[in-house]
Amino acid sequence: MAEPLTNSEPGFFSQIQESPSLFLTPGSTQVVGLLGEGKSTKSILEDVTRDTNTFNTLANSISSISLASSNAVYRYPQSSYAIAQGGSADLAGITLSTLTGKTVVITVDGQSAETCTFTLPATIADIATQINTAMDDVSAEISTAGAVKVLCIYVSGTGLDGKSFMIGTGTANTILGLADSTRASSVRWDPAVTDSEFAPQATEAYQVSYETDKVAADFAPKSFFSLRQVIAEYGDVVAANTLSLGAAGAFGNGASIVTCRQLDPAQMDTAAHAKGEITAALTDLEDYDVSILVPMVALNAEISTTAIDMDSEYLDHVSKMSSKLERKERICILGMDEKAGRLDILGASDSWQSYMLSLQPSLSSGLSPKRVMVVNPGRCLTSSKGVSIEADGTYAAACLAGRMVSSEFDEAEPMTRKTLSTVDELILPDLSRPEKNQLAALGVTVIETKNSIITVRRSITADGSSIASQEPSIVRAFDRVASELREALENRFVGTKILNTTHTALEAATSVFLERLIAEEIITSYRNVKATQNSSEPRQFDISFEAAPVWPFLWGFLDISIVIS
């Protein structure tokens, strides 16, 4: 008899059961979830009306801008526009002597910083003159609106149209109304350009397309249906953009939906920050229906020479999400980084054995290592647009995840001997058969080159406690059993009257559902379907049954006798 679910959300809940030769676990959906890094800027298309003066302030700080004729109404000749920043201080009443010896520091488009150190300005206009004299790529002017005088700085120089700049830490910033470490956020139109073909006229509307730094909300999880969409959000498929890299592997192997959560690069500077950011990302992904999670951060990753140590967090996450109350069953596939050198198979630290042992929880913890897979090797090659990319094992993990959720297979299909696309080469020299067997014994899914094709040698989970727990196909098949049965029974029964016939109707509906799963080869048989009204909570029915899994065919033995006569 199950415990009463009083005060829980109305619906069906499930739990893990094991009996001799029979196995039952909760269910999942077919979405690959990735957490990793991508470009730190986002694209903005903003409608702007040109002011009567020469500056238009935009909604965001600009990191780069595109006003190419192919994307705009105007032709934008050389020096018709520039990226600008205006100070917030009214300089009309400034005491000029306060600027003596003070500095303004500007960095244009990632170049070396330029500095202006003020001597005593003769007039307010001389503030701009001194900046113009000291800096090659930056110009300044005093913009006047009525009696208000404001310093305006903009990029100026051959080939610098559309280039942005960053205001550095200058001792004159406070006086001039500038802020440290801020990007320019205005468009300056050259007032000498009056031809409407080349520049918008005063009060005329135009559009600006530009890149701006992402803010916290931009790192939230997002779901995508194509690699093109991922690249638009996170950048080209390169080693640094691990979300785009992982999505290329997942989509390239059959995934139809990929949910990404970008890691904030500002929080990845130290091991402590990185661990906190990844933990926050896992929390964010709790609200999403993800069946296979792939962190695009290697299990043995180091930030600032210190290992992140996320193994327990990944295990906690998939165990929590697969619990009966969360009802979002998922597994996690982890990769290693062997780009600096091959990891030892056995060893007390920094070895395959040590990392696999770290994924084994105590018996009383309630955690489920059967929901974790780790792939070997930790170094491979892929390519994008004809350029070779060296990746760690997280890329192979993303490829395997895409293969597992492919519409080509159902959840009960074993991945053993399945091929992986988009992996061009496994870089490390091939392990010997005994070494591969050692890794499999540790619970590592070994990927190998077989007849020049990248192939899964043996698909296995990190849980060796039972033969059912070892097999990812069985874990995922019974995830489907539980999740789909919950939904089917909820839609038919929750919110209806409990009558004398309810228990028989529940048993019949469950049996019909299980018969369908047998026909679809998700399970092989079932027995003892029973629906009982809970004795402590009469509004609850407890449904139980036993089901036999579809076992993967892994071994065969030929016993050959030679007959002489």
GUPARO-658423 format. One line per 8 residues: number of its first residue (from 0); their letters; for each residue x, y, z of C-alpha. Coordinates in Angstrom, 1 decimal, decimal comma, always signed. Example, Ala and Ser with C-alpha at 12.3 -4.5 7.8 and 13.67 -1.06 7.14 Angstrom:
2
0	AS	+12,3 -4,5 +7,8  +13,7 -1,1 +7,1
END
This chain:
565
0	MAEPLTNS	+0,0 +0,0 +0,0  +1,5 +3,4 -1,0  +1,6 +6,3 +1,4  -1,2 +8,8 +1,1  -0,5 +11,7 -1,4  -2,8 +14,1 +0,5  -1,9 +17,8 -0,3  +0,0 +16,9 -3,5
8	EPGFFSQI	-1,1 +18,1 -6,9  -3,9 +15,9 -8,2  -2,5 +13,3 -10,6  -0,7 +10,0 -10,8  +2,7 +9,4 -9,3  +5,1 +6,5 -9,7  +8,0 +4,9 -7,9  +10,9 +2,5 -8,7
16	QESPSLFL	+10,2 -1,2 -8,0  +12,5 -4,2 -8,6  +11,6 -7,9 -8,2  +13,4 -11,0 -9,5  +13,8 -10,8 -13,3  +11,3 -7,8 -13,3  +12,0 -4,1 -13,3  +10,1 -0,9 -13,2
24	TPGSTQVV	+11,2 +2,8 -13,2  +9,7 +6,2 -14,1  +9,4 +7,8 -17,6  +10,8 +10,6 -19,8  +10,4 +12,7 -22,9  +12,6 +12,9 -26,0  +14,5 +16,2 -25,6  +18,2 +16,7 -25,3
32	GLLGEGKS	+19,2 +19,3 -22,7  +22,6 +21,1 -22,9  +24,3 +23,4 -20,6  +27,4 +25,2 -21,8  +28,9 +28,4 -23,1  +28,2 +30,6 -26,2  +28,7 +34,1 -27,4  +28,3 +36,8 -24,8
40	TKSILEDV	+26,4 +39,2 -27,0  +22,9 +39,2 -28,7  +21,6 +40,7 -31,8  +19,2 +43,7 -31,6  +17,2 +45,3 -34,4  +16,0 +48,7 -33,1  +13,7 +51,3 -34,7  +15,2 +54,8 -34,2
48	TRDTNTFN	+14,0 +58,3 -35,1  +16,9 +60,6 -35,9  +17,1 +63,5 -33,4  +17,5 +67,0 -34,6  +21,0 +66,9 -33,2  +23,7 +64,5 -34,4  +23,2 +61,7 -31,7  +20,7 +58,9 -31,3
56	TLANSISS	+20,7 +57,1 -28,0  +19,8 +53,4 -28,2  +18,3 +51,0 -25,7  +21,4 +49,0 -25,1  +25,2 +49,3 -24,9  +26,6 +48,5 -28,3  +29,4 +46,0 -28,8  +29,3 +46,1 -32,6
64	ISLASSNA	+27,0 +47,6 -35,2  +25,9 +46,8 -38,7  +24,5 +49,5 -41,0  +25,6 +47,8 -44,3  +23,7 +48,9 -47,4  +22,5 +45,3 -47,9  +20,6 +45,5 -44,6  +19,4 +49,1 -44,6
72	VYRYPQSS	+17,7 +51,8 -46,6  +20,7 +54,2 -46,6  +24,1 +53,7 -48,3  +26,2 +55,0 -45,4  +29,3 +56,4 -47,0  +32,6 +56,6 -45,2  +32,3 +58,6 -41,9  +28,5 +59,2 -42,3
80	YAIAQGGS	+27,9 +57,6 -38,9  +29,8 +56,5 -35,8  +29,3 +54,8 -32,5  +29,1 +57,3 -29,7  +28,7 +57,8 -26,0  +27,4 +60,9 -24,2  +28,3 +62,0 -20,7  +25,6 +62,6 -18,2
88	ADLAGITL	+27,1 +65,7 -16,5  +26,1 +69,2 -17,4  +29,5 +70,9 -17,9  +28,0 +74,4 -18,0  +29,1 +75,1 -14,5  +32,2 +72,9 -14,2  +35,3 +74,2 -12,5  +37,9 +73,5 -15,2
96	STLTGKTV	+40,8 +73,2 -12,8  +39,3 +70,0 -11,4  +40,2 +68,2 -14,6  +44,0 +69,0 -14,4  +45,9 +65,7 -14,3  +42,7 +63,6 -14,6  +42,4 +61,0 -17,4  +39,9 +59,6 -19,9
104	VITVDGQS	+40,7 +56,0 -21,1  +39,0 +54,6 -24,3  +39,5 +51,2 -25,9  +38,3 +51,0 -29,5  +37,2 +47,6 -30,8  +39,5 +45,6 -28,7  +42,6 +47,6 -29,6  +45,1 +49,0 -27,1
112	AETCTFTL	+43,6 +51,6 -24,8  +44,1 +55,3 -25,6  +44,4 +57,8 -22,8  +44,0 +61,6 -22,6  +45,5 +63,2 -19,5  +44,1 +66,7 -19,2  +46,1 +69,9 -18,7  +44,1 +72,8 -17,4
120	PATIADIA	+41,4 +73,3 -20,1  +41,1 +76,9 -21,2  +37,4 +76,6 -22,0  +34,7 +73,8 -21,9  +35,3 +73,4 -25,7  +39,0 +72,7 -24,9  +37,9 +69,5 -23,1  +36,9 +68,0 -26,4
128	TQINTAMD	+40,0 +69,5 -28,1  +42,4 +67,8 -25,8  +40,7 +64,4 -26,3  +40,9 +64,9 -30,1  +44,6 +65,7 -29,8  +45,5 +62,8 -27,5  +43,5 +60,0 -29,2  +43,9 +58,7 -32,8
136	DVSAEIST	+40,7 +56,8 -33,1  +38,3 +58,8 -30,9  +36,8 +62,2 -31,4  +34,9 +64,4 -29,0  +32,6 +67,4 -29,1  +30,5 +69,4 -26,7  +26,9 +68,9 -27,5  +24,7 +71,8 -26,6
144	AGAVKVLC	+20,9 +71,5 -26,0  +19,8 +74,9 -24,7  +22,1 +75,9 -21,9  +23,1 +72,3 -21,2  +26,6 +71,3 -22,3  +27,4 +67,6 -22,5  +30,6 +65,8 -23,6  +30,0 +63,4 -26,5
152	IYVSGTGL	+32,7 +60,9 -27,6  +32,6 +58,9 -30,8  +34,8 +56,7 -32,9  +36,5 +58,5 -35,8  +39,0 +57,2 -38,2  +39,5 +55,4 -41,5  +37,7 +52,0 -41,5  +36,2 +52,6 -38,1
160	DGKSFMIG	+32,6 +53,2 -39,1  +30,4 +51,0 -37,0  +33,1 +50,1 -34,5  +32,3 +50,4 -30,8  +34,4 +51,3 -27,9  +34,6 +50,8 -24,1  +35,1 +53,6 -21,6  +37,9 +52,5 -19,2
168	TGTANTIL	+38,6 +53,4 -15,6  +39,5 +57,1 -15,9  +40,0 +59,6 -13,1  +38,0 +62,2 -15,0  +35,0 +60,0 -15,5  +32,9 +61,2 -12,6  +33,5 +64,8 -13,5  +32,5 +64,3 -17,1
176	GLADSTRA	+29,5 +62,1 -16,4  +31,1 +58,9 -17,8  +30,8 +55,5 -16,2  +33,7 +53,0 -15,9  +33,5 +49,9 -18,1  +30,5 +50,9 -20,2  +30,1 +50,5 -23,9  +29,0 +53,2 -26,3
184	SSVRWDPA	+25,2 +53,4 -26,7  +24,5 +56,1 -29,3  +24,7 +56,5 -33,1  +26,3 +59,8 -34,3  +25,4 +61,0 -37,8  +27,9 +63,2 -39,6  +26,0 +66,6 -39,8  +27,9 +67,3 -43,0
192	VTDSEFAP	+26,1 +64,5 -44,8  +22,8 +66,0 -45,9  +21,8 +63,7 -48,8  +18,9 +61,6 -47,8  +20,2 +58,7 -49,8  +23,2 +58,5 -47,5  +21,7 +59,4 -44,1  +18,3 +59,8 -42,5
200	QATEAYQV	+17,1 +63,3 -42,0  +16,1 +64,9 -38,8  +12,9 +63,2 -37,3  +13,1 +60,5 -40,0  +12,9 +56,8 -38,8  +15,5 +54,2 -39,5  +16,7 +50,8 -38,2  +19,9 +49,9 -36,4
208	SYETDKVA	+21,1 +46,3 -36,2  +23,7 +45,8 -33,5  +25,2 +43,4 -31,0  +24,9 +44,1 -27,3  +26,1 +42,3 -24,2  +23,7 +39,7 -22,9  +22,1 +40,3 -19,5  +21,1 +37,8 -16,9
216	ADFAPKSF	+17,7 +37,0 -18,5  +19,4 +36,1 -21,8  +21,1 +33,1 -20,1  +17,8 +31,4 -19,3  +17,0 +28,0 -20,9  +15,7 +28,2 -24,5  +14,4 +25,4 -26,8  +15,5 +25,0 -30,4
224	FSLRQVIA	+14,3 +22,9 -33,3  +17,3 +23,3 -35,6  +21,1 +24,0 -35,4  +20,6 +27,2 -37,3  +18,5 +28,6 -34,5  +21,2 +27,6 -31,9  +23,9 +29,3 -34,0  +21,9 +32,5 -34,2
232	EYGDVVAA	+21,7 +32,5 -30,4  +25,1 +31,2 -29,3  +27,4 +31,7 -32,2  +29,1 +29,6 -34,8  +30,1 +26,0 -34,1  +33,6 +26,5 -32,7  +35,3 +24,9 -29,6  +34,6 +27,9 -27,4
240	NTLSLGAA	+30,8 +28,0 -28,2  +30,1 +24,6 -26,5  +26,3 +25,0 -26,8  +26,5 +25,3 -30,6  +29,1 +22,5 -30,7  +26,9 +20,2 -28,6  +23,8 +21,1 -30,6  +25,6 +20,2 -33,8
248	GAFGNGAS	+26,4 +16,8 -32,3  +22,8 +16,2 -31,0  +21,0 +17,4 -34,1  +23,5 +15,7 -36,4  +22,6 +12,4 -34,7  +18,9 +12,7 -34,8  +17,6 +15,0 -32,0  +14,5 +17,0 -33,0
256	IVTCRQLD	+14,5 +19,3 -30,0  +17,4 +20,7 -28,0  +17,0 +22,8 -24,9  +20,0 +25,0 -24,0  +21,0 +26,8 -20,9  +23,9 +29,2 -21,4  +26,5 +29,6 -18,6  +27,2 +33,2 -17,8
264	PAQMDTAA	+30,8 +33,8 -18,8  +31,2 +36,3 -16,0  +30,5 +33,4 -13,5  +33,0 +31,0 -15,1  +36,2 +32,7 -14,0  +37,0 +30,6 -10,9  +36,2 +27,1 -9,9  +33,9 +28,3 -7,1
272	HAKGEITA	+32,0 +30,6 -9,4  +31,7 +27,9 -12,1  +30,3 +25,4 -9,7  +27,7 +27,9 -8,5  +26,8 +28,8 -12,1  +26,4 +25,2 -13,2  +24,3 +24,4 -10,1  +22,1 +27,4 -10,9
280	ALTDLEDY	+21,8 +26,1 -14,5  +20,7 +22,7 -13,3  +18,0 +24,4 -11,1  +16,8 +26,4 -14,1  +16,5 +23,2 -16,2  +14,2 +21,7 -13,6  +11,2 +23,5 -15,2  +11,9 +21,9 -18,6
288	DVSILVPM	+11,0 +18,5 -20,0  +14,5 +17,1 -20,7  +15,0 +13,4 -21,1  +18,8 +13,4 -21,6  +21,0 +16,1 -20,1  +24,5 +16,7 -21,4  +26,7 +19,2 -19,5  +29,1 +20,6 -22,1
296	VALNAEIS	+31,6 +20,9 -19,2  +33,9 +17,9 -18,8  +33,5 +15,9 -15,6  +37,2 +16,5 -14,9  +37,1 +20,2 -16,1  +39,4 +22,7 -14,4  +38,8 +26,4 -14,0  +41,8 +28,4 -12,8
304	TTAIDMDS	+43,7 +25,1 -12,4  +41,2 +23,8 -9,8  +38,7 +21,0 -10,7  +35,1 +22,0 -10,5  +33,9 +18,7 -8,9  +30,3 +18,6 -10,1  +29,8 +14,8 -10,0  +27,4 +14,8 -7,0
312	EYLDHVSK	+25,4 +17,7 -8,3  +24,7 +16,0 -11,6  +23,7 +12,8 -9,7  +21,5 +14,8 -7,3  +19,8 +16,6 -10,3  +18,8 +13,5 -12,3  +17,7 +11,7 -9,1  +15,6 +14,6 -7,9
320	MSSKLERK	+14,0 +15,1 -11,3  +13,2 +11,4 -11,6  +11,6 +11,2 -8,2  +7,9 +10,4 -8,0  +6,9 +13,9 -7,1  +8,9 +15,7 -9,7  +7,8 +13,4 -12,6  +10,4 +14,6 -15,1
328	ERICILGM	+12,6 +11,5 -15,4  +15,9 +12,1 -17,1  +19,4 +10,7 -17,4  +22,7 +12,5 -17,7  +25,6 +11,7 -20,1  +29,0 +13,0 -19,0  +32,2 +13,4 -20,9  +35,8 +13,7 -19,8
336	DEKAGRLD	+38,6 +16,0 -21,1  +41,7 +14,2 -22,3  +43,0 +16,9 -24,5  +46,0 +17,5 -22,2  +46,7 +13,7 -22,0  +45,0 +10,4 -21,5  +43,5 +9,6 -18,1  +44,7 +6,5 -16,4
344	ILGASDSW	+42,0 +3,8 -16,2  +42,8 +2,8 -12,6  +44,1 +5,1 -9,9  +43,2 +6,8 -6,6  +42,8 +10,2 -8,2  +42,2 +11,8 -11,7  +41,5 +8,4 -13,3  +38,5 +6,8 -14,9
352	QSYMLSLQ	+38,1 +4,7 -11,8  +38,2 +7,6 -9,4  +35,6 +9,5 -11,3  +33,3 +6,5 -11,6  +33,6 +5,8 -7,9  +32,6 +9,4 -7,2  +29,3 +8,7 -9,0  +28,4 +5,9 -6,6
360	PSLSSGLS	+26,2 +7,2 -3,8  +25,6 +5,6 -0,4  +22,9 +3,1 -0,2  +20,8 +5,3 +2,1  +21,0 +8,4 -0,2  +18,2 +7,4 -2,6  +20,3 +8,6 -5,6  +20,3 +6,7 -8,8
368	PKRVMVVN	+23,6 +6,1 -10,6  +21,6 +4,2 -13,2  +20,6 +7,6 -14,5  +24,2 +8,6 -15,3  +26,4 +7,6 -18,3  +30,0 +8,5 -18,8  +31,6 +8,2 -22,3  +35,2 +7,3 -23,3
376	PGRCLTSS	+37,3 +8,6 -25,0  +37,7 +12,2 -23,9  +39,1 +13,7 -27,1  +37,8 +13,7 -30,6  +37,7 +15,7 -33,8  +34,7 +17,1 -35,6  +34,4 +19,9 -38,2  +32,2 +22,8 -39,2
384	KGVSIEAD	+32,3 +24,7 -42,5  +35,4 +22,7 -43,5  +37,3 +23,7 -40,3  +38,5 +20,9 -38,0  +37,5 +21,3 -34,3  +39,2 +19,4 -31,5  +36,6 +18,6 -28,8  +36,6 +16,8 -25,5
392	GTYAAACL	+34,4 +13,9 -24,5  +31,3 +16,1 -24,0  +30,9 +16,3 -27,7  +30,8 +12,6 -28,0  +28,2 +12,6 -25,2  +26,1 +15,1 -27,1  +26,3 +12,9 -30,2  +25,2 +9,9 -28,2
400	AGRMVSSE	+22,3 +11,8 -26,7  +21,1 +12,8 -30,1  +21,3 +9,2 -31,3  +19,3 +8,0 -28,2  +16,4 +10,4 -28,8  +16,4 +9,9 -32,6  +13,1 +9,0 -34,1  +14,9 +6,1 -35,8
408	FDEAEPMT	+14,8 +4,2 -32,4  +12,5 +3,8 -29,5  +13,5 +4,0 -25,9  +14,0 +0,2 -25,5  +16,6 +0,1 -28,4  +20,1 -0,6 -27,0  +22,8 +1,8 -28,3  +25,4 -0,9 -28,3
416	RKTLSTVD	+26,9 -1,2 -31,8  +25,1 +1,9 -33,0  +27,1 +4,4 -35,0  +27,6 +8,1 -34,3  +27,6 +10,7 -37,0  +29,6 +14,0 -37,0  +32,5 +12,6 -35,1  +35,4 +12,6 -37,6
424	ELILPDLS	+38,0 +10,9 -35,5  +38,8 +9,7 -32,0  +42,2 +11,3 -31,5  +43,7 +9,2 -28,7  +45,3 +5,9 -29,8  +42,9 +3,0 -29,6  +42,8 +1,2 -26,3  +43,4 -2,5 -26,1
432	RPEKNQLA	+40,5 -4,9 -25,7  +41,4 -5,6 -22,0  +41,5 -1,9 -21,3  +38,1 -1,3 -22,9  +36,7 -4,2 -20,9  +38,2 -2,6 -17,7  +36,3 +0,7 -18,6  +33,1 -1,2 -19,2
440	ALGVTVIE	+33,5 -3,0 -15,9  +33,7 +0,5 -14,2  +30,4 +1,5 -15,9  +32,0 +3,6 -18,8  +30,3 +3,6 -22,2  +33,2 +3,0 -24,6  +33,1 +4,5 -28,1  +35,5 +3,1 -30,6
448	TKNSIITV	+36,5 +3,2 -34,3  +35,3 +0,0 -35,9  +36,0 -0,5 -39,6  +36,7 +3,2 -39,8  +33,2 +4,0 -38,4  +32,7 +5,6 -35,0  +30,7 +3,0 -33,0  +29,3 +2,6 -29,5
456	RRSITADG	+31,1 -0,5 -28,2  +29,0 -1,0 -25,2  +26,2 +1,2 -23,9  +26,1 +1,1 -20,1  +25,2 +3,2 -17,0  +27,3 +3,9 -14,0  +25,2 +1,6 -11,9  +26,4 -2,0 -11,6
464	SSIASQEP	+24,0 -3,0 -8,8  +21,8 -5,1 -11,2  +21,7 -6,1 -14,8  +18,6 -4,0 -15,3  +20,2 -0,9 -13,8  +23,2 -1,4 -16,1  +21,2 -1,1 -19,3  +20,2 +2,5 -20,3
472	SIVRAFDR	+17,7 +1,1 -22,8  +15,8 -0,6 -19,9  +15,9 +2,5 -17,7  +14,6 +4,7 -20,5  +12,0 +2,1 -21,6  +10,4 +2,0 -18,2  +10,7 +5,8 -18,0  +8,3 +5,8 -21,0
480	VASELREA	+6,0 +3,2 -19,4  +5,5 +5,3 -16,2  +5,3 +8,7 -17,9  +2,8 +7,7 -20,6  +0,7 +5,6 -18,2  +0,5 +8,4 -15,7  -0,7 +10,8 -18,4  -3,2 +8,3 -19,8
488	LENRFVGT	-4,7 +7,5 -16,4  -4,8 +11,1 -15,4  -6,6 +12,2 -18,5  -9,2 +9,5 -18,0  -9,7 +9,2 -14,3  -8,5 +12,2 -12,2  -11,4 +14,5 -11,4  -14,1 +11,8 -11,9
496	KILNTTHT	-16,3 +10,0 -9,3  -15,0 +7,0 -7,5  -17,6 +4,2 -7,9  -17,7 +0,5 -7,2  -16,4 -0,1 -10,7  -13,5 +2,3 -10,6  -10,9 -0,3 -9,6  -11,8 -2,6 -12,4
504	ALEAATSV	-11,8 +0,3 -14,9  -8,3 +1,3 -13,7  -7,1 -2,3 -14,1  -8,6 -2,6 -17,5  -7,2 +0,7 -18,7  -3,7 -0,2 -17,4  -3,8 -3,6 -19,1  -4,8 -2,1 -22,4
512	FLERLIAE	-2,0 +0,4 -22,2  +0,6 -2,4 -21,3  -0,7 -4,5 -24,2  +0,1 -1,6 -26,5  +3,6 -1,3 -25,1  +4,2 -5,0 -25,7  +3,1 -4,5 -29,4  +5,5 -1,6 -29,6
520	EIITSYRN	+8,3 -3,8 -28,1  +8,9 -1,5 -25,1  +8,2 -4,3 -22,7  +7,8 -8,1 -23,3  +5,2 -9,0 -20,7  +3,3 -7,9 -17,6  +1,3 -9,5 -14,8  -0,6 -8,9 -11,5
528	VKATQNSS	-2,3 -5,6 -12,5  -4,1 -4,4 -9,3  -5,9 -1,2 -8,4  -6,7 -0,7 -4,7  -8,3 +2,2 -3,0  -5,9 +3,6 -0,4  -7,0 +2,7 +3,1  -5,7 +5,9 +4,7
536	EPRQFDIS	-6,7 +8,3 +1,8  -9,9 +7,2 +0,1  -9,4 +9,7 -2,7  -6,3 +7,9 -3,8  -6,0 +4,6 -5,8  -2,7 +2,6 -5,7  -2,0 +0,8 -8,9  +0,7 -1,9 -9,1
544	FEAAPVWP	+1,9 -4,4 -11,7  +5,0 -6,2 -12,7  +6,6 -5,9 -16,2  +9,4 -7,7 -17,9  +11,9 -5,6 -19,9  +13,1 -6,0 -23,4  +16,6 -7,2 -22,8  +19,5 -6,1 -25,1
552	FLWGFLDI	+21,2 -8,9 -27,0  +24,9 -8,5 -26,0  +26,5 -11,9 -26,1  +26,3 -15,2 -28,0  +28,3 -18,3 -27,6  +28,9 -20,9 -30,4  +29,6 -24,4 -29,3  +30,9 -26,2 -32,4
560	SIVIS	+31,5 -29,9 -32,5  +33,6 -31,4 -35,3  +32,3 -34,7 -36,4  +35,0 -37,0 -37,9  +32,7 -39,9 -38,7
END
